[in-house]
């Protein structure tokens, strides 16, 4: 089952960050409930569409003192604040063994935000947030679609 949380067009990275910061409040509310070990946010979108900008917006509310950068070479960056955020880049992950080697399954009590989830359909939890980011028709803005996916 999929529930649409928000669909919005943004015209700048600052607007994209603001949408993500608003979404971060939803994530904080979920963490308070403690229904699960982790919350999972699956990010989808082409190169350069603003996935890391979106993560920066989430972290601006939850971990405002941390510097957010793409985990392309590190595979995972960890940010600490009100809650812990584990920011993954799954671009080079091609198998369950690859994912296992990153320590992915060892993270507990955090918000996992993963870019390139197209590469890990086998690892998505039963319940997660899906964020699709694409360029608008003019190529200058972004269309952001946030959904809650549950089995």
Steps between C-alpha positions, in 0.01 A plus 500: 500500500625847416388824662587831339649734762591792277563592139653838430713683247795702622689770313832498688720290727386715793137412429591131471674519837194670653272218377740245648518688830120491523512125426762457775235604753294200384802275550556636851138422585551144377818461705313606814259209446795254494297246300813370331878487538552732205309729272588461136485770234562375146613769257456460125616731222760560233851634557498865606129518571543601865494186713784623723336844517189325630704321766656834597148630562412202721821543698445875540220419746632180659877556499539876440868512600615234252634562151317283247686377195447223250615160628603395148848384599440422867175307425352625829525824696367522852352817648412541866246730654155453646508164319776327309484511120685241293530637145577226246598509134397171339625588153775238500305234693406215268424207730396395848866420576607851399237647730594268787863611473401863568364416846153599381319240710689596816356852528228530765300786647562739215345659197652336194484722194626318192569636153474274194252253651438372148803282573367341820137397450580179693593700812207739529309451824129419515426861589699798375479845349564530128621834365515546123678810374498595134568808293201708396424532129705820470798325663549773761270386781436172675189293552503323836259219579500355852308181571467263793520138383364222720428133441 
